[in-house]
Amino acid sequence: MGDCIFCKLANGEIPTDMVYEDDKIAVFRDASPQAPVHMLMVPKAHIESLDDLNDEHRDLMGHMMLKIKEVAAKEGLENGYRCVINTGEDGNQTVMHLHIHILGGRSMQWPPG
């Protein structure tokens, strides 16, 4: 998607505070952090939301899930962290590119919203 901000950030077209990157995903700091540590993990391929996943995305999603703990450890989140995937309008997804919020550095509250 030519106008997708997360595609541009993930592929280096827009500078960002990159935490981790490989050929499949990018992890960068959220521009509007909601916790002391707030990162976004995005696939480099444009996928709009969880609702757009299919069988061809199994390996990608497994890769993303396994990388979360590595990124969290690198950021010193040894007491835990929260992962959030907003999906669709009612889920408060504001950027239509699948992304996982990784939040930590403080005790998280419940209910979240």
Buried (B, 14 or more C-beta within 10 A) or exposed (E): EEEBBBBBBBEEEEEBEBBBBEEBBBBBBBEEEEBEBBBBBBBBBBBBBBEEBEEEBEEBBEBBEEBBEEBBEEBEBEEEBBBBBBBEEEBEBEBBBBBBBBBBBEEBEEEEE
